Amino acid sequence: MTPGEPLVRRDWIVSHAGDIVGRLGEHVLLASLAVAVGFVLSFVLTLLVRRYPDLYSPVTWITGVLYTIPSLALFALLIPITKLSLLTAEIGLVSYTLLILIRNMVAGLRGVPADVQEAAIAMGYTDRQLLLGVEIPLALPVIVAGVRIAAVTTIGLTTVTALIGQGGLGFFILLGIQSFFTTPLLVGAVGSVLLAIVTDTVLVAVQRLLVPWEWRR
């Protein structure tokens, strides 16, 4: 950035509008895929913990270790195995969602009142009917809260995947740092923040639709 140059050059943004939209789409795809895969894996592990409660400690310990590994260090460990690929990015991003999602899912299921479960069993509910018809609906507020945290966190972490060539809005942050040009740097940073805010707002709306009784309360 040279003296007297504006912090944000509108002409650059206009001329790169197509690229910005494309990188935004990449960012959404990377983050959405990571949260979706993380949700499925977390749900399966939560079901195992529900059936075998002693698994909770080792599962949360392993996912906790993954969560504490710095993203750059994790990518560096993966690159010799999976190369500079989408798989590398997704393994890293998914691993950061697991602890958040599993804790919230387990907490939601364990928060279902025992008398409600006993009443359902007395009415002849099978274990599957109990899970799908009683426990999950009552646990939804906590589960969706976990998804919100995981989604916003993943959107922020996705910017780092630009360092391994996987694009997203982090591409502009990297470009701005390398060229000492603030416009792409701000486009990437502000774009990521706005995307996180919009995503959280949408998930709040989804939560209101799924569990309207909680909002009325």
Secondary structure, DSSP 8 states (H G I E B T S, - for coil): --TT--SS-HHHHHHTHHHHHHHHHHHHHHHHHHHHHHHHHHHHHHHHHHH-GGGHHHHHHHHHHHHHS-HHHHHHHHHHHH-SSHHHHHHHHHHHHHHHHHHHHHHHHHTS-HHHHHHHHHTT--HHHHIIIIIHHHHHHHHHHHHHHHHHHHHHHHGGGGGGT--STHHHHHHHHHHT-HHHHHHHHHHHHHHHHHHHHHHHHHHHHH-HHHHH-
